[in-house]
Amino acid sequence: MTLTSLQGIQKIHLIGVAGTGMSAIAQYLAGSYKIITGSDRYFHLSEKNETQEKLEAEGIACFVQDSSGIDKETQLVVISTAIEESNAEIQKAKSLNIPIIKRAELLSLILQEKRGIAIGGTSGKSTTTAMLFDILEYAGLQPGIISGAGLVRLQEQGKIGNAQVGKGDFLVIEADESDGSIINYHPEIGILLNIDKDHKEISELLPLFQTFKANSQVFIVNASHELAATFSQDKKQDFSSDATIEAGYIADNFQQQGLEIQFTINDVPFTLHAIGKHNMENVLAAVCVANQLGVSLATCSEAITAYKGIYRRNQVLGKKGGIWVIDDYAHNPAKVAAAILGVQPLAEKVIAWFQPHGYGPTRFLRTDFVEAIAAALRPQDEIWMSEIFYAGGTAVKDISANDLIQDIRALGKQAFFVDNRDDLLADLETHFTDNCVLLLMGARDPSLDIFAKGVFAGLG
């Protein structure tokens, strides 16, 4: 059975609902007056975790993953890409003849009910999605959002922060290429930020983005990114952070002072309370879209000044004894390098710590990580790594984070391996100065947030 709309479907069950992508859809649908239930392997009968409590506060009934959340009234079951066919809930849904679809298929159905804006690219999607949502909301357009990361200002309201139903026509979503799901979306506006080797080879990514372009009515690209530029539909609607490249929207005059950056877009001044040139590009992409939807550049600038950021993206935890501590979701070579470069203006020395995730991805990106990190480090900077985060399942454990450290050290850089991350602070004691940044990076591991906060608490 192929679903063409959600019309007539009232009760939906999501398997793996605690995941970032699934929780966003669950909240959005619950806010759209659907009856939503969900299960997750991280839910337990004996105790509730924070994600479960926040989902239940939005009216979503949460269950342990034992099929008890599925009944004869359930009209649709949604699964994430991580759910295996042998899952007991999939088997129960099949026995009750309940249609089963993947998360991306559901998001596509949601998107077609709105004027959809889909943000694609291998880096910067969550940030650009959040910025565009903030601009459109500030301009009074009442947009909705379904994102891969929580917006700080929504989290301040006690929410997970990665979704909100809007009363207006627009819905801004993050379109993920890593699992190929980006080809499911047919937005009114598609945006391509960049194309770098991440979960897939460039040769595998290009056809996905070509389909994304074909499925978009209007397609906007980063003209200053060599590969993304080849997908241009019309240079007048594109954006560039290089003034020598033809585009309708040009960012220039970049300056970083402390935890703030300043720049211009088509000669209009902007200030953002964040760091790094990559964040200027994210603002540029969001402003480019918003302005073409009728929001003035002056209004965009006002909205961006009030932007509070998203969860674990250049998140400043504080400063103690001359040491800044910053937590970041960076997890691919381009993002890790950008995060290091972004914090360098803050202090004379950067100590970067990175926990790679997955043996397959780390093996696939080994050379890229080594080259990108080595190129970003100044002579006085250091890179530290702890062992690869392993989420379970079948994996060939034939690579260690220490292999990357040895490769970086062979290039003449200061590189160190600390097998157990709990030993990091003690090992760093003689490496700290009174003018440095401790940058903590990693993804997919749900305990990284607590780890980073623990590191900051343990300083001084």
Sequence and secondary structure as in RCSB ss.txt:
>XXXX:A:sequence
MTLTSLQGIQKIHLIGVAGTGMSAIAQYLAGSYKIITGSDRYFHLSEKNETQEKLEAEGIACFVQDSSGIDKETQ
LVVISTAIEESNAEIQKAKSLNIPIIKRAELLSLILQEKRGIAIGGTSGKSTTTAMLFDILEYAGLQPGIISGAG
LVRLQEQGKIGNAQVGKGDFLVIEADESDGSIINYHPEIGILLNIDKDHKEISELLPLFQTFKANSQVFIVNASH
ELAATFSQDKKQDFSSDATIEAGYIADNFQQQGLEIQFTINDVPFTLHAIGKHNMENVLAAVCVANQLGVSLATC
SEAITAYKGIYRRNQVLGKKGGIWVIDDYAHNPAKVAAAILGVQPLAEKVIAWFQPHGYGPTRFLRTDFVEAIAA
ALRPQDEIWMSEIFYAGGTAVKDISANDLIQDIRALGKQAFFVDNRDDLLADLETHFTDNCVLLLMGARDPSLDI
FAKGVFAGLG
>XXXX:A:secstr
      TT  EEEEETTTSHHHHHHHHHHHHTT EEEEEETT  SS   HHHHHHHHTT EEEESSSTT  TT  
EEEE TT  TT HHHHHHHHTT  EEEHHHHHHHHHTTSEEEEEESSSSHHHHHHHHHHHHHHTT   EEE SS 
BHHHHTTTS  SEE  SSSEEEEE   TTSGGGG   SEEEE     SSS HHHHHHHHHHHHHH SEEEEBTTS
HHHHTT S GGG EES TTS  SEEEEEEEEETTEEEEEETTEEEEESS SHHHHHHHHHHHHHHHHTT  HHHH
HHHHHT   BTTSSEEEEEETTEEEEEE   SHHHHHHHHHHHGGG SEEEEEEE B HHHHHHHHHHHHHHHHH
H  TT EEEE   B  SSS      HHHHHHHHHHTT EEEE SSGGGHHHHHTTT  SSEEEEEEE S TTHHH
HHHHHHHH  
